[in-house]
Every structure is written in structure tokens, then in C-alpha cells.
Amino acid sequence: MNWKHTYLKPNKNGFFQWCGDLPDYDVPLLVYADGYFHIDTFIYGDGEAELEESFANDFYWCELEVPDTGNGG
């Protein structure tokens, strides 16, 4: 798994913006935030980018992968 980090940080105008490795929109992700793992989607709606199912302003994520079970499947 290739974990990436995304977080909100104030810009020079004092507004918060996403920094780090941003996930693609509308792709299911495995998210680690506040000590918990969950599946969520990074979306853009109402003029803001955010996680669809939860609120986190600092999280680690990776794309969901099919595990290699060794049987070619």
C-alpha cells in the first residue's frame, strides 16, 4: 500500500487550502484519520473539496487495491 498525506493549511490570505498529496475526486479510498481506518471518497461539492462520509482536516489515504492472493485472481 502506498500511503499519502493530505491536510488543510492556511494560505497567505488566511484561507485554508488542501496541501500534500491530494486524492482524485470520486474514487473510493482507505482513509486513516484520528486513529481509525474507514472507506471514504474525496469529493468536490458546494465549492469545497472534502471527504464525503466524515470530516478530517488531516488524514492519510491510499487507493483501494485488490490483494494479491497468489492464485492469479
N, CA, C and O atoms as CSV, one atom per row, in Angstrom:
chain,resi,resn,atom,element,x,y,z
A,1,MET,N,N,0.841,-1.167,0.000
A,1,MET,CA,C,0.000,0.000,0.000
A,1,MET,C,C,0.892,1.238,0.000
A,1,MET,O,O,1.920,1.290,0.675
A,2,ASN,N,N,0.475,2.211,-0.761
A,2,ASN,CA,C,1.235,3.444,-0.901
A,2,ASN,C,C,0.477,4.579,-0.206
A,2,ASN,O,O,-0.368,5.230,-0.821
A,3,TRP,N,N,0.777,4.815,1.074
A,3,TRP,CA,C,0.065,5.817,1.859
A,3,TRP,C,C,0.512,7.221,1.488
A,3,TRP,O,O,1.698,7.473,1.275
A,4,LYS,N,N,-0.453,8.133,1.412
A,4,LYS,CA,C,-0.187,9.539,1.118
A,4,LYS,C,C,-0.843,10.397,2.193
A,4,LYS,O,O,-1.763,9.950,2.877
A,5,HIS,N,N,-0.365,11.630,2.340
A,5,HIS,CA,C,-0.822,12.512,3.411
A,5,HIS,C,C,-1.468,13.761,2.822
A,5,HIS,O,O,-0.900,14.391,1.929
A,6,THR,N,N,-2.641,14.121,3.309
A,6,THR,CA,C,-3.368,15.310,2.882
A,6,THR,C,C,-3.785,16.088,4.129
A,6,THR,O,O,-4.206,15.497,5.123
A,7,TYR,N,N,-3.668,17.403,4.072
A,7,TYR,CA,C,-4.002,18.213,5.239
A,7,TYR,C,C,-4.409,19.624,4.808
A,7,TYR,O,O,-4.035,20.093,3.733
A,8,LEU,N,N,-5.183,20.289,5.669
A,8,LEU,CA,C,-5.571,21.677,5.450
A,8,LEU,C,C,-4.538,22.591,6.099
A,8,LEU,O,O,-4.085,22.344,7.216
A,9,LYS,N,N,-4.174,23.650,5.380
A,9,LYS,CA,C,-3.173,24.594,5.868
A,9,LYS,C,C,-3.592,25.999,5.423
A,9,LYS,O,O,-4.058,26.168,4.296
A,10,PRO,N,N,-3.433,27.012,6.292
A,10,PRO,CA,C,-3.804,28.364,5.875
A,10,PRO,C,C,-2.838,28.895,4.816
A,10,PRO,O,O,-1.627,28.700,4.920
A,11,ASN,N,N,-3.376,29.563,3.804
A,11,ASN,CA,C,-2.523,30.172,2.787
A,11,ASN,C,C,-2.178,31.597,3.214
A,11,ASN,O,O,-2.522,32.011,4.322
A,12,LYS,N,N,-1.509,32.343,2.354
A,12,LYS,CA,C,-1.054,33.692,2.726
A,12,LYS,C,C,-2.210,34.663,2.965
A,12,LYS,O,O,-2.023,35.703,3.597
A,13,ASN,N,N,-3.396,34.335,2.467
A,13,ASN,CA,C,-4.579,35.176,2.689
A,13,ASN,C,C,-5.375,34.756,3.922
A,13,ASN,O,O,-6.397,35.364,4.240
A,14,GLY,N,N,-4.911,33.719,4.612
A,14,GLY,CA,C,-5.596,33.248,5.801
A,14,GLY,C,C,-6.691,32.232,5.548
A,14,GLY,O,O,-7.327,31.762,6.492
A,15,PHE,N,N,-6.923,31.885,4.290
A,15,PHE,CA,C,-7.914,30.871,3.952
A,15,PHE,C,C,-7.249,29.502,3.957
A,15,PHE,O,O,-6.078,29.368,3.600
A,16,PHE,N,N,-8.004,28.492,4.363
A,16,PHE,CA,C,-7.459,27.140,4.389
A,16,PHE,C,C,-7.513,26.520,3.000
A,16,PHE,O,O,-8.473,26.715,2.253
A,17,GLN,N,N,-6.470,25.771,2.668
A,17,GLN,CA,C,-6.437,25.046,1.398
A,17,GLN,C,C,-5.813,23.682,1.642
A,17,GLN,O,O,-5.014,23.500,2.561
A,18,TRP,N,N,-6.195,22.720,0.795
A,18,TRP,CA,C,-5.652,21.372,0.907
A,18,TRP,C,C,-4.209,21.366,0.415
A,18,TRP,O,O,-3.886,21.982,-0.601
A,19,CYS,N,N,-3.350,20.666,1.142
A,19,CYS,CA,C,-1.936,20.536,0.788
A,19,CYS,C,C,-1.550,19.064,0.873
A,19,CYS,O,O,-2.317,18.231,1.356
A,20,GLY,N,N,-0.361,18.766,0.400
A,20,GLY,CA,C,0.127,17.390,0.412
A,20,GLY,C,C,-0.266,16.678,-0.861
A,20,GLY,O,O,-0.404,17.293,-1.919
A,21,ASP,N,N,-0.444,15.382,-0.749
A,21,ASP,CA,C,-0.839,14.555,-1.896
A,21,ASP,C,C,-2.360,14.467,-1.931
A,21,ASP,O,O,-2.965,13.775,-1.112
A,22,LEU,N,N,-2.973,15.164,-2.874
A,22,LEU,CA,C,-4.433,15.174,-2.960
A,22,LEU,C,C,-4.941,13.967,-3.742
A,22,LEU,O,O,-4.421,13.655,-4.813
A,23,PRO,N,N,-5.955,13.289,-3.208
A,23,PRO,CA,C,-6.533,12.168,-3.953
A,23,PRO,C,C,-7.388,12.669,-5.111
A,23,PRO,O,O,-7.830,13.818,-5.118
A,24,ASP,N,N,-7.615,11.803,-6.078
A,24,ASP,CA,C,-8.542,12.123,-7.162
A,24,ASP,C,C,-9.955,12.185,-6.585
A,24,ASP,O,O,-10.257,11.540,-5.581
A,25,TYR,N,N,-10.799,12.957,-7.225
A,25,TYR,CA,C,-12.191,13.055,-6.798
A,25,TYR,C,C,-12.965,11.800,-7.190
A,25,TYR,O,O,-12.687,11.174,-8.213
A,26,ASP,N,N,-13.932,11.451,-6.364
A,26,ASP,CA,C,-14.901,10.379,-6.639
A,26,ASP,C,C,-14.276,8.999,-6.796
A,26,ASP,O,O,-14.787,8.167,-7.545
A,27,VAL,N,N,-13.166,8.752,-6.090
A,27,VAL,CA,C,-12.507,7.446,-6.100
A,27,VAL,C,C,-12.529,6.916,-4.663
A,27,VAL,O,O,-12.102,7.625,-3.752
A,28,PRO,N,N,-13.012,5.696,-4.434
A,28,PRO,CA,C,-13.017,5.148,-3.074
A,28,PRO,C,C,-11.592,5.047,-2.525
A,28,PRO,O,O,-10.668,4.617,-3.215
A,29,LEU,N,N,-11.444,5.456,-1.260
A,29,LEU,CA,C,-10.137,5.479,-0.606
A,29,LEU,C,C,-10.202,4.766,0.736
A,29,LEU,O,O,-11.251,4.717,1.378
A,30,LEU,N,N,-9.076,4.217,1.148
A,30,LEU,CA,C,-8.912,3.772,2.518
A,30,LEU,C,C,-8.291,4.952,3.251
A,30,LEU,O,O,-7.194,5.394,2.907
A,31,VAL,N,N,-8.989,5.462,4.261
A,31,VAL,CA,C,-8.572,6.670,4.967
A,31,VAL,C,C,-8.205,6.310,6.401
A,31,VAL,O,O,-8.894,5.527,7.055
A,32,TYR,N,N,-7.097,6.900,6.883
A,32,TYR,CA,C,-6.710,6.780,8.287
A,32,TYR,C,C,-6.706,8.180,8.875
A,32,TYR,O,O,-5.918,9.033,8.466
A,33,ALA,N,N,-7.593,8.411,9.839
A,33,ALA,CA,C,-7.690,9.719,10.492
A,33,ALA,C,C,-8.143,9.523,11.929
A,33,ALA,O,O,-8.999,8.685,12.212
A,34,ASP,N,N,-7.571,10.291,12.823
A,34,ASP,CA,C,-7.966,10.267,14.238
A,34,ASP,C,C,-7.909,8.867,14.843
A,34,ASP,O,O,-8.726,8.528,15.699
A,35,GLY,N,N,-6.948,8.053,14.403
A,35,GLY,CA,C,-6.764,6.728,14.970
A,35,GLY,C,C,-7.655,5.638,14.409
A,35,GLY,O,O,-7.647,4.517,14.917
A,36,TYR,N,N,-8.429,5.941,13.367
A,36,TYR,CA,C,-9.353,4.968,12.791
A,36,TYR,C,C,-9.175,4.848,11.284
A,36,TYR,O,O,-8.809,5.810,10.608
A,37,PHE,N,N,-9.439,3.654,10.773
A,37,PHE,CA,C,-9.477,3.404,9.335
A,37,PHE,C,C,-10.929,3.389,8.877
A,37,PHE,O,O,-11.798,2.885,9.588
A,38,HIS,N,N,-11.194,3.929,7.712
A,38,HIS,CA,C,-12.523,3.820,7.113
A,38,HIS,C,C,-12.412,4.037,5.605
A,38,HIS,O,O,-11.405,4.538,5.105
A,39,ILE,N,N,-13.453,3.653,4.907
A,39,ILE,CA,C,-13.501,3.856,3.457
A,39,ILE,C,C,-14.326,5.110,3.205
A,39,ILE,O,O,-15.421,5.269,3.744
A,40,ASP,N,N,-13.790,5.985,2.387
A,40,ASP,CA,C,-14.448,7.256,2.111
A,40,ASP,C,C,-14.104,7.686,0.696
A,40,ASP,O,O,-13.331,7.017,0.009
A,41,THR,N,N,-14.671,8.792,0.263
A,41,THR,CA,C,-14.448,9.324,-1.080
A,41,THR,C,C,-14.174,10.817,-0.967
A,41,THR,O,O,-14.895,11.529,-0.268
A,42,PHE,N,N,-13.142,11.295,-1.645
A,42,PHE,CA,C,-12.829,12.721,-1.690
A,42,PHE,C,C,-13.691,13.329,-2.790
A,42,PHE,O,O,-13.603,12.925,-3.949
A,43,ILE,N,N,-14.519,14.296,-2.425
A,43,ILE,CA,C,-15.478,14.864,-3.381
A,43,ILE,C,C,-15.304,16.379,-3.473
A,43,ILE,O,O,-14.680,17.004,-2.616
A,44,TYR,N,N,-15.861,16.940,-4.518
A,44,TYR,CA,C,-15.914,18.393,-4.671
A,44,TYR,C,C,-17.377,18.771,-4.801
A,44,TYR,O,O,-18.040,18.425,-5.779
A,45,GLY,N,N,-17.866,19.481,-3.807
A,45,GLY,CA,C,-19.266,19.882,-3.827
A,45,GLY,C,C,-19.462,21.171,-3.059
A,45,GLY,O,O,-18.741,21.437,-2.098
A,46,ASP,N,N,-20.400,21.951,-3.458
A,46,ASP,CA,C,-20.688,23.236,-2.808
A,46,ASP,C,C,-19.463,24.144,-2.769
A,46,ASP,O,O,-19.285,24.917,-1.828
A,47,GLY,N,N,-18.622,24.046,-3.791
A,47,GLY,CA,C,-17.442,24.901,-3.883
A,47,GLY,C,C,-16.282,24.491,-3.007
A,47,GLY,O,O,-15.302,25.229,-2.905
A,48,GLU,N,N,-16.366,23.326,-2.366
A,48,GLU,CA,C,-15.292,22.879,-1.481
A,48,GLU,C,C,-14.988,21.408,-1.705
A,48,GLU,O,O,-15.875,20.620,-2.030
A,49,ALA,N,N,-13.733,21.051,-1.529
A,49,ALA,CA,C,-13.314,19.652,-1.575
A,49,ALA,C,C,-13.324,19.110,-0.148
A,49,ALA,O,O,-12.896,19.788,0.786
A,50,GLU,N,N,-13.815,17.883,0.012
A,50,GLU,CA,C,-13.909,17.293,1.342
A,50,GLU,C,C,-14.130,15.793,1.230
A,50,GLU,O,O,-14.400,15.266,0.150
A,51,LEU,N,N,-14.009,15.114,2.368
A,51,LEU,CA,C,-14.383,13.710,2.421
A,51,LEU,C,C,-15.901,13.628,2.461
A,51,LEU,O,O,-16.559,14.451,3.097
A,52,GLU,N,N,-16.447,12.642,1.788
A,52,GLU,CA,C,-17.903,12.534,1.673
A,52,GLU,C,C,-18.580,12.095,2.972
A,52,GLU,O,O,-19.608,12.655,3.353
A,53,GLU,N,N,-18.016,11.102,3.651
A,53,GLU,CA,C,-18.686,10.496,4.799
A,53,GLU,C,C,-18.215,11.015,6.153
A,53,GLU,O,O,-18.898,10.803,7.155
A,54,SER,N,N,-17.088,11.677,6.213
A,54,SER,CA,C,-16.558,12.102,7.505
A,54,SER,C,C,-15.827,13.431,7.365
A,54,SER,O,O,-15.546,13.890,6.258
A,55,PHE,N,N,-15.529,14.034,8.500
A,55,PHE,CA,C,-14.755,15.266,8.484
A,55,PHE,C,C,-13.359,14.968,9.006
A,55,PHE,O,O,-13.204,14.402,10.088
A,56,ALA,N,N,-12.365,15.341,8.256
A,56,ALA,CA,C,-10.980,15.238,8.700
A,56,ALA,C,C,-10.206,16.340,7.998
A,56,ALA,O,O,-10.318,16.507,6.784
A,57,ASN,N,N,-9.423,17.087,8.755
A,57,ASN,CA,C,-8.622,18.134,8.141
A,57,ASN,C,C,-7.157,17.733,8.018
A,57,ASN,O,O,-6.321,18.519,7.572
A,58,ASP,N,N,-6.859,16.499,8.420
A,58,ASP,CA,C,-5.514,15.948,8.318
A,58,ASP,C,C,-5.674,14.431,8.283
A,58,ASP,O,O,-6.074,13.831,9.280
A,59,PHE,N,N,-5.364,13.801,7.140
A,59,PHE,CA,C,-5.569,12.364,7.044
A,59,PHE,C,C,-4.564,11.721,6.096
A,59,PHE,O,O,-3.986,12.372,5.226
A,60,TYR,N,N,-4.381,10.428,6.296
A,60,TYR,CA,C,-3.575,9.605,5.399
A,60,TYR,C,C,-4.536,8.775,4.572
A,60,TYR,O,O,-5.611,8.409,5.047
A,61,TRP,N,N,-4.160,8.474,3.344
A,61,TRP,CA,C,-5.055,7.730,2.467
A,61,TRP,C,C,-4.258,6.895,1.475
A,61,TRP,O,O,-3.089,7.169,1.202
A,62,CYS,N,N,-4.910,5.878,0.947
A,62,CYS,CA,C,-4.377,5.107,-0.177
A,62,CYS,C,C,-5.571,4.597,-0.975
A,62,CYS,O,O,-6.669,4.426,-0.446
A,63,GLU,N,N,-5.331,4.361,-2.247
A,63,GLU,CA,C,-6.397,3.824,-3.090
A,63,GLU,C,C,-6.620,2.369,-2.721
A,63,GLU,O,O,-5.686,1.662,-2.343
A,64,LEU,N,N,-7.853,1.932,-2.834
A,64,LEU,CA,C,-8.168,0.537,-2.548
A,64,LEU,C,C,-7.557,-0.343,-3.625
A,64,LEU,O,O,-7.640,-0.034,-4.813
A,65,GLU,N,N,-6.945,-1.437,-3.205
A,65,GLU,CA,C,-6.294,-2.361,-4.130
A,65,GLU,C,C,-6.843,-3.763,-3.921
A,65,GLU,O,O,-7.217,-4.139,-2.810
A,66,VAL,N,N,-6.886,-4.511,-4.974
A,66,VAL,CA,C,-7.236,-5.920,-4.868
A,66,VAL,C,C,-5.993,-6.644,-4.360
A,66,VAL,O,O,-4.925,-6.497,-4.955
A,67,PRO,N,N,-6.095,-7.416,-3.286
A,67,PRO,CA,C,-4.914,-8.093,-2.759
A,67,PRO,C,C,-4.419,-9.186,-3.697
A,67,PRO,O,O,-5.208,-9.833,-4.386
A,68,ASP,N,N,-3.119,-9.382,-3.716
A,68,ASP,CA,C,-2.519,-10.466,-4.495
A,68,ASP,C,C,-2.615,-11.732,-3.657
A,68,ASP,O,O,-1.881,-11.894,-2.683
A,69,THR,N,N,-3.513,-12.624,-4.032
A,69,THR,CA,C,-3.716,-13.850,-3.272
A,69,THR,C,C,-2.819,-14.986,-3.744
A,69,THR,O,O,-2.842,-16.079,-3.179
A,70,GLY,N,N,-2.030,-14.723,-4.783
A,70,GLY,CA,C,-1.096,-15.730,-5.272
A,70,GLY,C,C,-1.712,-16.768,-6.183
A,70,GLY,O,O,-1.009,-17.668,-6.643
A,71,ASN,N,N,-3.011,-16.674,-6.462
A,71,ASN,CA,C,-3.643,-17.675,-7.318
A,71,ASN,C,C,-4.010,-17.104,-8.688
A,71,ASN,O,O,-4.783,-17.704,-9.436
A,72,GLY,N,N,-3.444,-15.931,-9.008
A,72,GLY,CA,C,-3.688,-15.342,-10.319
A,72,GLY,C,C,-5.021,-14.645,-10.432
A,72,GLY,O,O,-5.391,-14.213,-11.523
A,73,GLY,N,N,-5.755,-14.519,-9.343
A,73,GLY,CA,C,-7.078,-13.909,-9.378
A,73,GLY,C,C,-7.125,-12.519,-8.874
A,73,GLY,O,O,-8.191,-11.904,-8.857
